[in-house]
Amino acid sequence: MLAAVLVAVAVSVGVAFSVADRAHGAESVDARTGDLAFVVHRVETTDVIADPEYPTDNVSADGRFVVVKLTVINTSDDREVFHAAFSTLSDGAAQYEVEPAAWHYVGNADRALGPRESIEAALVFDVPRGADPRAIVLRTEPASTGVSVPL
């Protein structure tokens, strides 16, 4: 649903919008860290993210938004929490943090996962124009080195 909103906003305001798709099998896992596994599905870019219910309520990027869509899987028999703010995006020279202003629109600040449960998430980063994101670094703890997934 967010993709449709992003496309609609991008088309309606004339911003550039590109999508890079990755094909994954149902059992394909890109990375594991702690008790969470991750499958990265798509990388999208846009200048504006809008609220699906109120399209005029939106947030604009200082540079451009890079949206990484992924599945988060709890591999343990215990409840785990996925904290979106722990992840970063890397262009090889700089690290970019998750854009807190976008949490309202994608709803992924903190998500609880029951044992063996999975969720779909969208992580939004505001990166300077011209930056070329190469990897997302997914973390289960703020100080961990995490695991890097090429984009």
Buried (B, 14 or more C-beta within 10 A) or exposed (E): EBBEBBBEBBEEEEBEBEBEEBEBEEEEEBBBBBBBBBBBBBBBBBBBBBBBEEEEEBBBBEBBBBBBBBBBBBBBEEEBEBBBBBBBBBBEEEEBEBBEEBBEBBEBBEBEBEEEEBBEBBBBBBBEEEBEBEBBBBBBEEEEEBBBBEB
